[in-house]
């Protein structure tokens, strides 16, 4: 089965030296560890251009590794669940061969997302406390005129605190945008998807 890099990046094995293994079962066993390595050798002695391929051509910095189970990489059409369909969701095309997530970057991403959710919870708790305090102080004024001084003070404090919370929400929104750029976009410095390793 042709992988993603074969079709899009020109990494097909045509015209290159290659090793093929085919059997009913293949086992690679190491008592202490196995490494799958792609790319040119990382030491000197190959001239100014470094190690070349078998035809003297240049090598990519990091060739792809694709783990294809089932010998099929064609995209799949997925039908959404009943609840989603009732809301108008359409069938979705999902890539079968996808980049593997980088564990440390993914963990950092979830840590930052967790911190943003915690900040939102804090703002919501503040607003709930403000409403409770304000209405507790203002309740007597609804039955008497003029309004009690306590209600006016509570309103002033509530306004100040709500402006502070609004500012916090804007900061959280900016943080969320930066989080998306850093972790979920290919240009992000900690993009959670591997550029060179994919799996079905």
N, C-alpha and C positions, 0 to 999 in steps of 0.2 A: 504494500500500500504506500502510495506517495504521501509524504508528510507535507506539512505547511511550508517548510523551507525549500523542499524540492520544487514546489510550484511557484513560489513567490521570490525566492532568493537565489535560485540557480545552484543549489547544493546537490543536484542529482549526481549519482555515481557514474554516469556515462563518461567514458574517456578518461577514467581515473583508475589507479590501482585500488584494489578492494579485496576484502576478505568476506566470504559468505559462509554461514553455518546454518544448515537446515537438518532437522531431525525431529522425531516425535517428541522428544524431550531433550532439553539442554540445561545443564546445571553448571553454574559458576560458583565455586565454593572457596571461600577464604577463611582461615581460622581467625584472622584478626581484622580484616577489612578489605574492601574492594573500592577502587577508584575508577571512574569513567572520565577520561580526560580528552578534551579536544583542543586544537590550536597548536601553533608552532612551539618548538622547544624553547625554553626560557634560559638558554645559556649561549655564550659566544662560540664562534667557530664556523658559522654558516655564511660569512661575508656580510656586506653592508645591508643586504635585504633580508637577512635571517634565513631560516629554514624555508624551503620551497616544497611544493607538492611534487608528485612523481614526474610531472611534465615540465618542471622548472617554473611553474607559475606561483604567484604569491598566495599565501594562506590567510584566511580570515583570522582576526585576533582571537575569536572564540567561536568555533564552529558549533552547530546546533546539536543537541541531544534530544531525541524524540522517543518517548515510550508509548508504543502503539499496541494496545491490547485489542484483539478482535480483528486486526488487519483491515480496519476501516476508519477513515478520517472524514468521511462526508458529513456535512452539517445535518443536524436533526431538526425536524419540525416538532415542536412541543405544544400540546394543547393545554391551555390553562385550566385550573379547577373551576368548578361550577360557580362558586361565589365570584371569582374574577370575571368569568364570562358574563354573568348577570350585570356586572359593572361596565361591560363593553370591551373587555380585554380580547385581543385577537391572538391567533396562533403566533408563536415566536420561533424564530430560527436560532438555534444554539450551536456554536462550534463544538465539534466532537473533540478535536485536538486543541487543548488550551494550555497557556503558560502555567507552569507550576508556581505557586506562591512562595515568596522568600520569607521564611519563618520569622526571622528577627524583625524585618521591616513590618510584617503583618502584626506582630505582637506590639511593636511601637505604635502602629496605627490604631490598634484597638485600645491601647492605653490612653492615647490622646483623645479618642472618641469618648471613652469612658469619662475622662476629665471634663469634656464639654457637656456631657449629659448631666454630670454632677453639678456643674455650674448652673445649668438650666433648672435643675431641681431646687438649688439654693434660691434662685430668683423667684420661682413659683412659691416657695415657702415664705419668702419675704412678703410677696404680694398678698398671700393669704393672711399673714400676721397683720399687715397694714389694714386690710379690709375689716378684719375682726376687731382690731383696736379702734379704728375710726367709727365703725357702726356702734360699738359699745359706748364710746364717748358721746356720739351724736344722738343716740336713742332718746335720752331725756328731752333734748331740744325739740323733737318732733311734737311733743305734747305741750310745750310752753313757749311763749314768746317774751322777750327776744331770745335768740339762740344762746345757749350757755357758752361761756368763754372756753370751757374745756373742749367743746366741739370744734371751735375755731382753731384752737391750738392743734388739735388732732388732725384737722384738715390740712393745716400748713405742714406738719411733719409728714403726713401721708404723701402730699404732693412732692416734697423734697425727696423722700425715699423712692417714690415711683419714678422720678426722673433719673435717680441713680440706677435703679433697676433697668430702665430703658437703655441707659448707656451700656450697662453690662450685656444686655441682649444684643446690641449692635456689635460689641466686641466679640461675643460668641459667634455671631454670624460671620465676621471677618475671619475668625479662627477656623470656622468650618470650611470656608472657601479655600483657605491656605492648606488645610488638612487634605481636602479633595485634590488640590493641585500637587501636593507633595507625595501623596500615596496612591492616588487612583488614576493619575494621568501619566502616560509614558515619559513625559518630559520631567516628571517629578524626581527629585534627588533621592527619594526613598520609595520609588515605585514598587508596589508589592508583587508585581508579576515578573517572573524571570524573563529576560530577553532571549535566552538561548536554550532553555530547557522546557519542553512541553510534554504533556501526557494526555491520554484519553481517559 
